[in-house]
Amino acid sequence: MRDIDELRELRDYDAGAPPLDDETRRRVRARLLAAMTAASGPAPVVVRRRRTVLRIALTGAVAAAVAAGVLVAVPDGDGGRGRTATPTATGSPALRSVTAQTVLNGAAAYERTHGRTVSPRDDQFIYTKEIIKETDRETGVTKSYVNENWRSVDGSQPSWVMEIGKGWWSPPLKKNESVWPPQDWGTLEKLPTDPEKLILSLLHKSGPEDRNDSLDEITEEEWRGVHFSLAGLLKLVPVTPEGLRPAAYEALGMVPGVKVVPNQKDAKGRTGVAVTYDDPMLPEGATGFGGYFVFDPETYRFLGSRDERTSGDGRNMKTYTQFSYLDSWAVVDRAKQRP
C-alpha cells in the first residue's frame, strides 16, 4: 500500500513546470515501453539495410558554418526527435521549456501565414540583402558586412555572389553538374513540400529494391546527411518556391539530435530561442556543422542565424562568432539592379 500512496503523491505533485506536449508524451511512453521490454528479456535484433548518404556540395559559407558554444545547459537524455530544453524557471518567453519540433513547426506555420510568395520569370534574378555581424573571439572586435546577391532564376546567367562583404561572378553550372542546395528555381520547385517526402528525397537510392519510403529505416549516418542538407537549404536559399521553406522547417524538426537552446541573441540584439544540432558522429564536446537558427520566442518567426567562422592556419588562425539575418529581398530584371 505504501507504493500506491507514493504513486498518488507523485501524481498530485506540482513542480510548477508547464504540461508536457503530445510529442514529449509520445517519446516518454516509447522510452518506458523500451525499458520494460529490456527488463523482460533481450529484444530481437533488427537488421536494417544501409544506404549511401547523399553527397552534397556546399558553398564556402555553409561549409565553414559550425555550431558555436552553448550558452544555456540542455539535458542530453532525450535521445529522440525534438529535444526539450529545461532552463531556469522564468516567465520570459525566450526561456520557456519547449521542444525543437514545437519551435520549428511554429516557424513553418508562421511562414505559411506571413511569408511572401513569388513566381519569377526564368530570365530574372532573385536579389537578397543579408547583414553579417561577426566578433573576433580573441580581441572582441566586431565588424559588420553587407552581402548583396543576385541569383539567376533559371541558372542560365552568371550570378553575383557575396560572402563577408566580398563578391564575385558565379558562372552557370555546366552540363550534368549540380550543387546542393540548388539555386535555380526550376530545381527548387521539384523538391517536395511535404516534410517526410522532402527528407526521403534527400536519401540516395542504393538499388531498385531501395524504395526510400520510411523514416524508421534511416540510419544515424543518413540522418546526419539529412540535417546537413536541410540546414544548407534553409541558410543558403532564403527565398524559395511556395511551401518549401515551411516543409524544410518541419523536416528539420524530425531529425534526431535537433534541440533548442533558450535565451539566444540575434544580430539585432533581440532575445530568442535557437535550434541547433548535436552531431552523433563527433566525439563528446566537439562542435559540428549547423550553427544556430534563432526564432522569436512567441511567434516563432525566423530572426537569423548564429555561426562560427575561422580564418588562417596554425598560430594565425582566428575564430569569429557570426550573426546574420536577411534584411530584404526582391525579384529584379538584371544582375546588380537594386529594387
TIPA-264169 format. One record per atom (N, C-alpha, C): residue in one letter; x, y, z. Coordinates in steps of 0.001 Angstrom, whole numbers, plus 524288, in hexadecimal, padded with zeros to 5 digits. Layout:
AXYZ/...
! end
This chain:
M803357FB4680000/M800008000080000/M80355804E980000/R807FE8046A80264/R80B598090980283/R80CD280ABE7FCFD/D80DDF806D47F990/D80F3B8082B7F42C/D80ACB80B0F7F185/I805E6809547F290/I8016A80BED7F036/I800F98117F7F234/D801CE8124A7F752/D80184817917F987/D805A881B1F7F727/E80A5D818FA7F661/E80E8781C287F416/E80D4281D997EE78/L80AED81A067EBA2/L8096281B407E646/L8054581F857E627/R8018E81F4C7E9E3/R7FD8C823647EA1A/R7FFFE828B07EB61/E803C4828A97EF0D/E8066282D987F05F/E8094B82FB37EBA5/L80BD882C387E8BB/L80EB382DE77E412/L80AF7830107DFF6/R8066B82D827DF70/R8028F82F5F7DB9E/R800A3834CE7DCF3/D7FFD7835CF7E208/D7FDB983ADB7E3BB/D801DD83F157E43D/Y806E383D8A7E3B9/Y80B16841577E468/Y80B19845497DFF5/D80B9584A457E15E/D80BBC84E7C7DD83/D81116851037DDB9/A814518502B7D9A2/A819A3852607D97E/A819B6857E07D75B/G8152F859E97D5C7/G8150F85F2C7D39C/G816D785F637CDF5/A817A385AD87CB8E/A8196C85AAD7C620/A814BC85A667C27C/P8155E85C227BD9A/P8110B85BD77B9DF/P80FDD856367B889/P80AFB854F67B710/P8099F84F967B5B5/P80C9484DC97B0E5/L80D81848A17B08C/L8103C846827AC09/L80CCA846F17A735/D80F5B847FC7A2B2/D80C5C8480679DE4/D80BDA8426B79BE2/D808C8841BD797A6/D807AB83C7C795AF/D80C8D839AF793EC/E8102B83C8D79169/E814E783A1578F6E/E8184283801793E2/T818C083B1579815/T81BD88395E79C8C/T8195E834AD79F31/R81418834D579FC5/R81162830597A211/R8125B82B5F79EDA/R8123F82BE2799A4/R8131A8275979641/R81881825117971F/R81C738288479782/R821C6826A479850/R82263823FE79D97/V81FF18263A7A1B8/V8204E823E57A6F0/V81DDA81E7F7A6FE/R8193D81E0A7A486/R816B0818ED7A44D/R81A20814F17A185/A81CA58169B79D37/A81FF98131479A35/A8249F8114479D73/R826EA814FB7A076/R82B74813957A3A4/R829E680FF97A822/L82548810C77AA82/L8237180D527AE9D/L82283807CF7AC83/L82029807867A7E6/L81F2C802747A581/L824427FFA47A458/A82829802AC7A268/A82D39800527A135/A82FCA7FE427A626/A82F46801457AA70/A831997FF987AF63/A82F097FA9C7B160/M829CD7FA4B7B0E9/M827127F59C7B2B4/M8287E7F0E77AF5B/T829177F1C67AA4A/T82A8F7ED837A6C6/T82FF77EB7C7A807/A833A07EF327A916/A838FC7EDAB7AA5F/A8391D7EA957AF69/A835B37EC037B32F/A835A67E9577B83D/A833A87E3C17B7C1/S8303B7E2CF7B40A/S82DDF7DDA27B381/S831277D9F27B038/G835467DBE67ADC0/G838977D87C7AAA9/G83AB67DB517A5F7/P83EB97D9337A372/P8411C7DBCB79EEE/P83D5F7DC1379A5C/A83D667E085797C5/A83A037E1427933A/A83C8E7DEDA78E75/P839747DD2478AAD/P83BBE7DAF2785E6/P83EBB7DF1C782EF/V842EF7DD7178063/V846287E11377D62/V843897E21C7782C/V842E47E704776E6/V840977E892771F0/V844E67EAB076E73/V845BB7E83F76A11/V849CE7E9F276670/V847517ED5E76250/R849227F22F761E5/R847217F5C375DEE/R84B317F64F75999/R8494C7F6F1754E5/R84CF97F7D7750A6/R84F5D7FD4275136/R8540A7FDE574F60/R856B4802ED74F9C/R8571B8052874A23/R855DB80A04749B8/R8563780CAD744B3/R85AC081076744DF/T85CBB811B87405F/T860D6815A674007/T85E7581B04740DE/V860DE81E247441B/V85EE08235F74521/V85FCC826D974066/L85BFF82A0A73F31/L85C6F82DAD73AD8/L861358312173B90/R8648F83154737A2/R86914834CA737DB/R8676483A4173648/I8694783E207392F/I8675A8436973892/I86BD48472373786/A86B0884AEF73405/A86EDA84F0D73325/A86C94854217351C/L86F5E856C67389C/L86D8685BA673ADE/L8717A85FF3739DF/T86FAA864CE739D8/T87332869237393C/T8763E869F673E39/G87A4886D3773DF5/G87DC186E0374263/G87B1086FDB74746/A876FA872FB746C0/A874658752874B5D/A87213870E374EC0/V86F7686D1174C55/V86D02868F474F6F/V87101864E075108/A874CD863BA74DAB/A878CB85FE774F12/A87BD2861A5753DA/A87C49866CC75499/A87F31868D775909/A87BD6869A275DD2/A876A68692775D30/A8731D86A3E76190/A872E68659B76536/V874678664576A16/V874298622076DFA/V871A58643A772DC/A86FB1860BB77613/A86CEC8626C77AC8/A870A78650277E95/A86F0F8697A780C4/A8722D86C27784B6/A870CA86A1B78A16/G8734686C2278E37/G8727B86A167937D/G86CFE86AFA79572/V86AE28672279843/V865A78678C79A7E/V865DC86B0879F49/L8625486EC279FA5/L8624E872707A3F0/L85EE1870AF7A86E/V85AEB86D757A756/V8576886B8D7AB6C/V8577C865A87AB49/A85845863267AFC4/A858B985D787AFEC/A8539B85AEC7AE5E/V853F2856B17AB5F/V84F59853BF7A9B0/V8503484E0B7AB12/P84C8A84B847ADD2/P84D24845FE7AF26/P84DDE842B57AA46/D8513483EAA7AA9E/D8527983B7A7A611/D8501B8360C7A679/G84BBA835A47A942/G84983830757AA05/G844E782F487A694/D8439B8329F7A2F0/D83EE7831DB79FD8/D83FA482D9379BD5/G843C282E1D798A0/G8450982A0E794E3/G8414E8299E7905A/G83D4582CC679016/G8397C82C5678BD8/G8392983147788B9/R8352A8319B78596/R834778362C78244/R8323283AA978569/G8341683F637845E/G831E7843F7786EF/G8332D8443778CA3/R8382E8448478E01/R839CD8447279374/R837B88493079666/T836D08488679B72/T8349584C9B79EB1/T838BA84F327A209/A838D6854547A21C/A83C57857367A58C/A8397F8586A7AA9E/T83C648587B7AF06/T839F8859A67B40A/T83D0685DEC7B6C5/P83C1B862E27B55D/P83ED8867307B7CF/P83CB88684D7BD43/T83F4F86BE57BFEA/T83D7586D9A7C4FF/T837F786FCA7C484/A8348F86E957C83F/A82F1D8704D7C801/A82ED1876367C7BA/T82BD8878287C415/T82B3887DC67C356/T8267887EBD7C002/G8247F8837B7C02F/G81FFE884CE7BD08/G82169886A37B799/S82669887367B675/S82811889217B160/S826FA885157AD2D/P8246C8869F7A8CC/P82365882E57A495/P8285F8807D7A276/A82CBE8837B7A274/A831A1881867A049/A8340D87D467A39F/L8321987C8D7A878/L83449878A97ABF7/L830858743D7AD31/R82BE88743A7AAAB/R82821870207ABA3/R82A0F86AD67A9B0/S8286A866AF7AC62/S829B1861697AAA6/S8266C8601E7A5D5/V828FD85E8E7A1A2/V8264385D8879CC1/V82997859C77998C/T827158569179646/T82A08852E37930B/T82BB68557578DF4/A82FBC8534078B8C/A83186855247867C/A82D3D8548178265/Q82A5D85029782C2/Q8262C84F4677EFA/Q821DF8535D77F81/T820B1854F778450/T81CC58590678521/T81E8485E29782AA/V8237785F9578386/V8258B8647478154/V825728644E77B5E/L82750860077791F/L827B485FB97736B/L8225D85F31770D3/N81EBD85C7077350/N8196E85C4677137/N816DF861A57718D/G8180E86482775CA/G81613869D277642/G8186286D657721E/A81D6386CB1770F9/A81FE986FCC76CDB/A81D7886EA27678F/A81C37869AA766A0/A819AA86830761BA/A8144886AB476141/A8115086A917658C/A80C1486CF17657F/A80C68872CE76497/Y8103A8755E76719/Y810D887B0276662/Y8123D87C3C760AD/E815BA8791875E6F/E81762879FD75906/E812D5879407553F/R80FA18755575632/R80B3087470752B1/R8073A878E1752FD/T806C387B477578D/T802F187F7875843/T80504884C675682/H809FA885D6757B8/H80C1B88B14756DA/H8102788B6A7527A/G812098870A7508F/G816248872874C99/G8143B8893674760/R8179688C10744AF/R8165D88E0373F78/R81739889BA73B73/T813D58898773790/T81470885C573356/T8158B888A772E46/V8184E8861372ACA/V819D488897725E7/V81A5C88471721B3/S81971885F771CCE/S81A188828171849/S81D768855971444/P8229E8853D714F1/P8260D8882D7116D/P8266D885AC70C06/R827A9888E770829/R828BC886EB702E9/R82E3B88493702C6/D82F14881176FEFE/D8342887E846FE96/D83896882546FD97/D83772886B96FAF3/D83BA588A5C6F98D/D83CAB88E6E6FDCD/Q83A0588E0870241/Q83AB3891DD7066A/Q83EB28900470A7E/F83F6D8934770E8A/F843208921E712BC/F84072892BC71804/I8420588F8471BCA/I8404E8901E72132/I844728935E72406/Y842EA897FC725CB/Y8467A89B6C728AF/Y845A489AA772E8B/T849E5899DD7316D/T8499C8998873720/T84DBF89D067398F/K84C6189F7B73DE3/K84FFF8A2C1740DE/K850588A0877465F/E854FA89EB7747C1/E855DD89C3674CC8/E859C589F6174FF9/I858A889FFF754F9/I85C1B8A2D475886/I85F1F89EE175BD7/I8644489F8575BF7/I867AB89C1075EF4/I86A6889F4276331/K86A4089D54767FA/K86D4189FA876C3F/K8707889B5976EC6/E8759F89C2276F09/E878D08981677169/E87CD789A707751F/T87DE88978777945/T881688995377D62/T88610895B377DD6/D88AC2897F977DC6/D88F8B8950777EA1/D88F978933978451/R88FC888E2378538/R88F6A88C2078A86/R8942288DA978DE2/E8989788E9578B6A/E89D4188FE678E6A/E89D76895AB78FCC/T89C458991178C01/T89CB889EB278CE2/T8979C8A13C78E80/G8933289EAF78D55/G88E248A10178E82/G88C618A51778A9E/V88F6A8A5E678676/V88E148A9CB7827E/V889AD8A7B577F0B/T885AA8AAE177E42/T8812C8A96B77B0A/T881208AC89775F6/K880488A9E6771AD/K87FD48AC7176C90/K87AB68AAD076A03/S8789C8AE4B766C9/S873B98AD3F76403/S874B58AD3975E22/Y871DC8A9EF75B70/Y872528A977755C2/Y86CD88A94D75364/V86C848AAF774E84/V867A98AA9A74B92/V868AA8A711746E0/N865CC8A2D174689/N8662A89F4774211/N8616C8A01373E8F/E862538A1AE739C1/E85E238A23A735E6/E85EFF89E257319B/N85B0789B08730AF/N85B6A896D472CD5/N857418976D728A7/W858B689618723E3/W85509895E771F89/W855758907871D20/R851AF88D1B71E29/R851B8887C571C33/R84E468875771759/S8507F8853A71332/S84D808844670E71/S8492E8805A70F9D/V8445C881A070E1B/V83FE587E5270F71/V8406E878DF70D20/D841C68788070816/D8422D87357705A5/D847CE8716470572/G84B788746F70791/G850E8872CA707BB/G853D18734A702A0/S851658759F6FEA1/S853E5875F36F977/S8577D87AAC6F8F2/Q8571587E656FC98/Q85A4C883236FC5D/Q85E06883527010C/P862718860570078/P865FD88699704F1/P8633A8895870979/S8643E8878E70E2F/S861F8889D8712E8/S8663688CB6715F1/W864AB890F67188C/W86851893C671BE2/W86788891DA7217F/V86BBA88FE4723D9/V86B8288D7B72901/V86F568903272CA3/M86DBB8912A73182/M87120893B373556/M871748907573A55/E8761B8907773CBF/E876FD88E2A741DF/E87AAE891BE744E4/I879338932E74996/I87C50896A274D02/I87DD889B9574A1C/G87A1A89DD474733/G87AF88A2D27449C/G87E048A28F73F8D/K87FC289DF373DEF/K882B789D6273912/K87F6A89A6D7351B/G87F7689C4673033/G87C19899F672C44/G87EFD8981E72776/W87C72894C17246B/W87EA2892C471F92/W87A2E890CD71C21/W87B668902D71721/W8779B88E0E71371/W877DF8881A71392/S87364885A17146B/S8730987FF371471/S870CE87E2370F3B/P873C287B4470C1C/P871E1879B5706ED/P86D948759E7074A/P86A878750870322/P8667E870F570316/P868FD86B9370396/L86608867E8705CA/L867FE862987063F/L8689E8601E700DC/K86C8785CBE70060/K86D5B859F76FB80/K8697E855716FB0B/K86945853186F67C/K865B984EBB6F592/K8670B84A486F94A/N86309847EC6FB95/N8638E8439B6FF4B/N866588453470452/E866A784A397055A/E8690984C2B70A29/E864BB84E0D70DDC/S8654784CF8712D3/S8615384EA471697/S863E584FD971BCE/V86143852E871EF8/V8631B854277243D/V85E76853D2727F4/W85FA88535772CFB/W85B9F853B5730F7/W85D0485813734B6/P8595C85B6B73623/P853EE85B647344D/P8537685DB272ED8/P84F9885BF872BDD/P84EDC85E3A726A4/P84D52863EF72706/Q84EF1866F572332/Q84DB086C857231D/Q849C386DEB71EDD/D8496086AAB71ACE/D845BE86BF271692/D8403386A847182F/W83C8886DC2716A2/W8371086D5271844/W8349A868327167E/G835EC8666F711CD/G83392861B170FB3/G834CB85CEE71306/T839AB85C76714CF/T83B238580C71823/T8389C8587D71D7F/L8385F85D3C71F90/L835E785E0E724AA/L8301C85CA372481/E82D8685DD972027/E827F385CA771FAE/E826EE856C371F9C/K82ACB853AB71E2E/K82A1A84E0371DF5/K82AB484B6D7234C/L82CC384E3E72727/L82D6684C0072C55/L8281384B8172EFB/P8271D84743731CA/P822078467973456/P820E684AA573876/T81BFF84C0E738FA/T81A5C84FB173D14/T817A284CDE74190/D817ED847B37418E/D8165C8448674601/D81B568432E74905/P81B8A8441E74E1D/P8207684376750F6/P822B583DF7750B9/E81F66839E87513D/E8216E834957510C/E823818335074BA4/K8209C834D97479C/K82268833D974243/K82760836EC74110/L827DC83B9E7434E/L82C9A83EAF7428B/L8314D83BD2744DF/I830AE839B47499C/I834EB836BD74C0C/I8366683210748AD/L8328C82F10746FA/L8339882A5F743E8/L8361782BB173EAC/S834D98304473C83/S83724831CE7377D/S83CF0832FE737F7/L83EC3833F473CBD/L844488353773D92/L847A88305973E29/L8453C82BC573E39/L8481F826DE73EBB/L84972824AB7395F/H84DEA8223E73913/H84FAA81FF673423/H84DC081A59733A8/K84B87818EA72F3C/K849BE8139272E63/K84E688100972D3C/S84EC080BC473027/S8531A8082672F65/S851EF803FD72B43/G84CFB8038F729A4/G84B947FFB3725B5/G845C07FFB1724C1/P843D67FC727212F/P83E437FC6971FDB/P83ABE7FACB7245B/E83CD37F7CA7281F/E839AD7F61972C95/E8397B7FA2B730EE/D83C997FE387306B/D83CDD8024B73473/D838B4806647333C/R8344C80606735F2/R82FDA80978734BE/R8301B80EB17378C/N8336380F1B73BA1/N833BD8140473E95/N82E53815EE74044/D82B4581287742AF/D825E4813F7743DA/D824A2813F9749AD/S828A6813B674D0F/S8279581388752A2/S82BD081676755AB/L82A1D81A0F7590E/L82DCF81CCD75C67/L8303C8191976060/D82D7B814E3761C6/D82F668113B765B6/D8343C80E4C763DF/E8352680E1A75EC9/E8399380B3275CB8/E83E5980E9E75BC3/I83DF98139C75D0D/I8426A8172675C3E/I8467F8162B76075/T84B518158675ED6/T84F898147876287/T851748199476506/E8548E818F876921/E856AE81D9076BCF/E85A06820D476829/E85D1F81E23764F0/E86072820F27613F/E85D2A823E075D3D/E858F18216975B86/E85587823F6757BB/E852D3828B575A1A/W8511D8284575F0E/W84EA682CC47619E/W852788315B761D4/R8576D83024762B0/R85B6783441762C5/R85B9C8371575D7E/G85B6C8340A75946/G85B628366675414/G8566B8397975305/V8520083782754F1/V84D0783A4B75452/V84D4883F9875708/H84F4D83FA875BD9/H84FD1844AA75E96/H8534D8485E75B91/F857B2846707599D/F85B53849A67569B/F8588E84C1D751EB/S8555F8490074F3E/S8529384AE674AA0/S84E7B84EFE74C0A/L84B5F84DE67501A/L8473585182751A4/L84970856A5753AE/A84D988565D756E1/A8500085B1E758EB/A8523285E6D7547D/G8549685BE6750A7/G8569E85ECA74C27/G852528615B74900/L84DF885E8974841/L8498E860AE7455A/L847538657474818/L8468B8652174D38/L8442F8696F75027/L847D686E257507E/K84CE586D35750C2/K85095871857516F/K851EC8743174C43/L852BD8710E74829/L854C48733C74344/L8509D8749473F3D/V84BC7872F57402F/V847908743973C78/V84336876EA73F84/P843D787BF7740A7/P83FF087EB7743CF/P83AC387F9274108/V83ACC87F6373BDB/V835FF8801C738CE/V8350287B16735C6/T8308E87891736CF/T82F658738D7345C/T829E9873987320A/P828BD86FC472EB2/P8235B86F2672CDD/P81FA886E3973176/E81ABD86F80730A7/E816DC86F30734D7/E816A1869B77373B/G816BC8698673C65/G81628864A173F3B/G81B34861D474078/L81F848632B73DDF/L8245C8604073EA8/L826F386190743DD/R827408668D7452D/R829D3867F874A15/R826D1865E674EDC/P8219D8666074F0E/P81ECF863FC75370/P81FC785E21753E2/A81FDE85B7474F66/A820DD855D274F74/A82654854A37518A/A82A1B857F775036/A82F718572975217/A82FC5857E8757FC/Y82CE585BC275A11/Y82CB685C7975FC5/Y82A818579576266/E82619855AD7606B/E8239885118762C2/E8270C84C4176249/A829AF84BBE75DD1/A82D318474E75D10/A831C78478A760DE/L833D584C3A761BD/L8382984CD47656C/L8368884B2F76AEB/G8319884C3276C47/G82FA184AAA77162/G82F31844CC77214/M82F65841D176DE6/M82F1883C2276E33/M834718399676EB7/V8389683C9276E40/V83DDC83A6376E5D/V83F7E8393777400/P840DF8345B77545/P842C68332977A87/P847B48365077BBC/G847F88387B7806D/G84C8483B94781E8/G84BB68416778177/V847718430877EF9/V8463E8489C77EBD/V8440784A4D78405/K845D684E9E7861A/K844298505678B4A/K843AD8564478B79/V841338583278F98/V8409C85DD57904E/V8448B85FCF79452/V84623864B2793A7/V8497C8676879765/V846DA86CA779889/P844AC86D5F79D30/P841D58723379E62/P8457C876DE79F09/N8430687B7979F27/N845B28804A7A0AA/N84A608818B79D35/Q8498E881577980F/Q84DB2882837944E/Q84CB7887C8791AC/K850E688A9579084/K8508288FAE78DF6/K8510F88F187880B/D84E6D8928A78527/D84F3B892BA77F88/D852A58977777E3D/A8536B8987E7793C/A856EF89CB277793/A8551E8A21377959/K850078A2A977A56/K84DF78A7B277C18/K84D9E8A80978208/G84F7F8A409784C2/G84F588A41478A70/G84A3E8A22E78CC2/R846B68A03378985/R841BE89E3778B70/R8427F898CE78DD8/T83FD2897CF7921A/T84040892C8794C2/T83C4288EF77928A/G83E1E88A71790F3/G83AA38869178EBE/G83C018812579099/V8399887D4678E20/V83AB8877D078F40/V83D4B8758878A63/A8419A872BB78B2E/A8449B870B7786C7/A843DD86ADE7862F/V844948690778165/V84485863747803D/V849DF8620277E14/T84C3385DE478036/T8514D85C1777E6E/T851528562677E41/Y855D3853D777D23/Y8562184E3677C27/Y85AD084BD477EF2/D859E384797781DB/D85E158448578434/D85FB28404C78059/D86458840D177E2A/D8662D83D0F77A48/D867E68380777D04/P86532833A877C20/P8668382ECD77EE9/P86B8B82C4C77CFC/M86D9182E037788B/M8724182BAB7765C/M8774082E287786E/L876BC8326377B81/L87B4C8351777D8E/L87C448338678336/P88126833EE78510/P88242832C478A96/P87F518367C78E2B/E87E46834B7792EC/E87B82837F0796B4/E87E8583CFF797AF/G87BC28415C7978D/G87E2E8467379870/G880038492479383/A880508463F78F21/A882048489E78A33/A87D7A84B76787AA/T87EB784FB3784F8/T87AA78529F78236/T87A2A8509A77CA8/G87587850F477A7D/G8749A84EF37753F/G871EE852ED771CC/F870918511C76D28/F86E218548B76954/F86893855F276AEE/G866EE85A8F76978/G8616485BD276A0C/G860478613276C1B/G863498630576FF2/G8622B8681F77229/G85CF686830774F8/Y85AE186CCC775A9/Y8560086D977787F/Y85233870AE7751F/F84D5586EEC774EE/F84917871F177294/F8460C8746677712/V845948798D77711/V8432A87C6177B6E/V83DA987E23779E2/F839E187D3077D66/F8346E87E6A77C50/F8322A881D7780A2/D82E41884EF77F33/D82B5E887ED7830F/D828CD8841D786DE/P82947884F378BFD/P827518812178FC3/P82165880D979028/E81EA1884AE78E0C/E818ED884A178E5C/E816648831A78930/T8182F88583784DB/T815D38846B77FC6/T818AE8803677CBA/Y81D9587F1977E36/Y8211087B7D77B80/Y8229B87D7277616/R822368827677549/R8243A884BF7706B/R82A298843F77058/F82C55882D176BDD/F831F38823076B63/F834998878576BB5/L8385E8880276F57/L83B1C88CF477022/L8406288D2276D6A/G84322888C576D43/G84847888B276ADB/G84B6C8840276CA5/S85067883F476B35/S853CF87F8976C60/S858738813976FA6/R85A8487D7C7727F/R85F5F87E3F7755E/R8630B879C8773FD/D867C387B0E7723C/D86B7D8772577095/D870DB87851772D3/E87489874F5771A0/E87A05875CB772EF/E87D2A875A876DE7/R880D08795076D4F/R8841C87976768A9/R889D2879C376A4F/T88D338772A76767/T892CD877797686A/T895A08796376393/S89A1987BD676459/S89D6C87D877600A/S8A31887CBB761A2/G8A67987BD075DB5/G8ABFA87AFA75EDA/G8AD158756B760A0/D8B21F8744E7617F/D8B3D186F1F76324/D8B79D86F8B767B4/G8B7FD86B4D76AB0/G8BBCB86B0D76EE9/G8BB3E86F70772D0/R8BFAC871F5773FD/R8BFA38763B777CB/R8BC9B87AF6775DA/N8BC0A87B53770B0/N8B95187FCD76E65/N8B36F87EEA76DE8/M8B19487A7876FA8/M8ABF78796376F2F/M8A8DA87CDB772E5/K8A4AE87F12770D6/K8A12188249773E6/K89BAA87FE2773BF/T898DE8806677803/T8939387E5377860/T88FC6882CF77957/Y88B7F882C877671/Y887A0886EF776CB/Y8824A884A377824/T87F698875B77B78/T879E38863677C46/T876D3889AE7788B/Q873C68873477542/Q8714588A03770ED/Q86B50889DA77173/F868E788E6B770EE/F8633A88EEA770DB/F861948910876B83/S85D4088F2176982/S85B6A890F376469/S8557C890F57643F/Y8535D8945E760EF/Y84DB8894647600D/Y84C908969C75AAA/L848268951B75884/L8466E896FA75365/L843D089C4175417/D846138A046751D1/D843F58A58D75251/D83F788A67D74E73/S840278A4C17499E/S83C128A593745AB/S83D208A20B740FD/W839158A15F73DBA/W839C689E7C738DD/W835B78A049734E5/A836C489F2F72FF3/A833338A0D172BC5/A8348589DC7726CF/V8311289E0672305/V8320889BE471DD2/V833438A07171A36/V837A78A0377177C/V839578A47671408/V83A798A23F70E9C/D83B1B8A5B670AD7/D83BB68A4127056C/D841588A2FF703D6/R8452C8A50B706C2/R84AA28A4357054B/R84E1F8A45070A17/A852AD8A20970981/A8567B8A20070DC5/A858558A78070F00/K859528A882713E7/K85B1C8AD8471600/K856C68B1AD71609/Q851FB8B0327148E/Q84D888B3C7714E8/Q84B1F8B35471A50/R84AA48B7BF71D00/R8484B8B7C972234/R842838B939721D2/P83F498B70B72536/P839A88B83C724FB/P838858BDCA72696/
! end
